[in-house]
Amino acid sequence: MHMVESEAELSQLGSATKLLIEPAFLQHMFELGRGAADRWIAASFEQIGVRSSINVPERFL
């Protein structure tokens, strides 16, 4: 199991942003996601198909 996240960037956004649909904001969110995915791939690519890159019980339980 793997998890791509961008907690540092998303934690800076207020709850009101969940309702924003402006193209500029959506583009910003897309770019945050793309950056997070690029960082994750660079750090975890060799784990794909081999082992999990996240400890689920530690993270969520």
DAPE-V146002 format. One record per helix or strand of 3 or more residues. SS is the DSSP state (2 for helix, 1 for strand). FROM is the first residue (numbers start at 1). TO is the last residue. Records with the same first field share a line. If there is no record, write none. Layout:
SS=FROM-TO + FROM-TO
This chain:
2=7-10 + 15-19 + 23-47 + 56-60
